[in-house]
Amino acid sequence: MIDRKPLDWRVPAAEWEKFRQHVESEFGRVEGYLGREAELAMREYADADRFEPVEKQVDRLVQAAGRTPSELGFKEKTSDLDASETSRVQVRVDPQIKDEFKRAAEDGENALGVTFARAIQQYRDGGRAQRLENKLDRVLDDCESLLSELDESEGGSSGLSAKERRTMIISNRLGKTGFTRSELEAEVSDVAAHSGQASEPTIEDYLKRVVDRKGFVEHPNNPDVWMQPEAAESLAPEGVPTVCWRNVDYLDRAERVRRIKIALGRKAATSGTGRTRATSTKIREDILDEKVSRASTLELMNEVALEDGYSFDDSGQAATICVDVADGITDGYLAEDIIDYAQSDTGLVTGPTETTVSDFAEPATPDSVDSQMDALEAARTDGGRPRDMTPQERDQ
């Protein structure tokens, strides 16, 4: 019989409470199950469970299809676990698993309790089983299409198109961790242009297809390099949200809307009144890098205006977005992004926005900026962002 030992670690309290609730929801109670489930989460995180070799085999299949396994795993949560209120966790686990988990955790930069919180967070979201399902789902269509393509005698026509096959070949030839534009151009020219020089439109077409297939993003500081998202995030300017440093070409509609919200929110937060306004021209040029048409910019502005604190004004010569962060922002996650961005050294809107209202043009002072930050902090804490439970609430 295994003599299980208590963890005795300080763990982010909110995440531990979510895990307790998850276990109770699954089994009807926590007694007899909490330690067992925590141990399973630790096994998976430390790659000490019996399905770790299976995932390695699936990763080979994913890579053979020209995709990136890490892009199909779990996305890092936005919550800042290492800054959360902690509680002492005494759940009992197999001492061997505890030691293996500690060795795995040593590869990271976080305290044991924070790493444990990430392990139970991933486990609560489905764990290795969910990762395997995500990865197999992405390559299943490829396999079915390739197999159906072999059935030429049946007159089938459901196989991959020529462009899809070329995209797969190019993706396989390029690096698993990243590639440069020159490497892509060479492969596109060899595969899609029969060793001739591929045209610029052809290169751009395959670039977007390959980037999407591999799940890569552009290097934050080098527009001619694409890499895995985790590596790019580690190189991005501190405090700058992902949607604000990524190339607009690779952002979807929702990401472009959020980019506008955050950029204008930052501008308002560093003004004298917590308010600012920007015309469609300013948004298109400074925030969207002129990569979106004027008509599409107006459509995005209309979506931005649906957010509390943002409004659309078309009464003047140019359509304008007005922002008020002091009283208007209610989305806690948006407020958190604006705070981080306002405290960074990088910004999309660098010049003064056009204004016709004197209140909007009041010069900023340290006190006025602090006032806007206090208002955003209140929204971040109380306006939709999950709040850590108090000790009294956890005891109830």
Disulfide bonds with the S-S distance in Angstrom:
none
